[in-house]
Amino acid sequence: MTERERTRTKADIRRWRRYLAAERAEAAVYRDLASRREGQDRDILLALAEAEGRHEQHWVDLLGDDIGAPLRTDLRTRLLGWLARSFGSVFVLALAQRAEARSPYEKDADATDAMAADERIHGEVVRGLAIRGRLRISGTFRAAVFGANDGLVSNLALVLGVGATGVPPATVLFTGIAGLLAGALSMGAGEYVSVRSQLELIDAAKPDPTARAVLPNLDVDANELALVYRARGMDPDAAEAHASDVLATLHLEADPAATDASEDVDTIGTAWGAAISSFFFFASGAVIPVLPYLFGATGLTAVVVASVLVGLALLATGTVVGLLSGASPLKRALRQLAIGFGAAAATYLLGLAFGTTIG
């Protein structure tokens, strides 16, 4: 028995048992996620579960006869497990990435250096898996989040600003509805034009596939094919060498510079997808500030109810952004709330000023 084992304290045993419960829960999360994946992703997740099993065994050996009954792990890890079993989505991977990054093993003398290193690398592995999901939804997700956030903030600011001037509640209601429709149509049209233009730029940057047919007719001595590769970013010597190889085999290879210059279209999404997503998410956000007026609320009551509803929605969108970006959900949620309420407060004060002046 080592000196550490002879001097173990009740606090040590409690901490080790918490670590053991966490390792078992995290391994279960990875196995649940693996059961919903195929191919390489499944193999990677199972390998992560196996690594967590090695960490689990470390704490089992250290605890010995003090292992006791299995503990329930913390609420965060239990939530992670429930999400993995229920959805198996990119949100779970984003949460798992943050969990691995917060591992306490680097500062715990009872954890080995290898375990601390494993946790750090696990975070990068999960980050890589999460990136694939983030890229798949990035185009539509960007339009959806921006649309909902813009709808919440702009229509709350519009409703509060107009309401503060002292106009009748019906005027505020119809102003909010007009703002909803105008903003949703504008967002949808803007996203369509933006994404469509981006896709056209990417398409224009792709090599012309018909150029390969003329390769046999090129003057080998002049070797103008090298100009193509220089235009794509290669230095002159590398361009000459690559062009010579291509002409020797009469095969136009894919150039790394050309690949890097054009984004994967799948990460952008479709123009119609972005437009429709923006329209409906803007509308879903913009309708929230109008709800109190739709149900007959007026004056300060309508202002307070609208602000509370929008505040909760801003916290929700900020949390989602934080989770998917791997950042702190709380910080992102509070940032969204501060920006939204700041804009609304400014227009409300302007409305009060105009209302006083007009009155």
Disulfide bonds with the S-S distance in Angstrom:
none
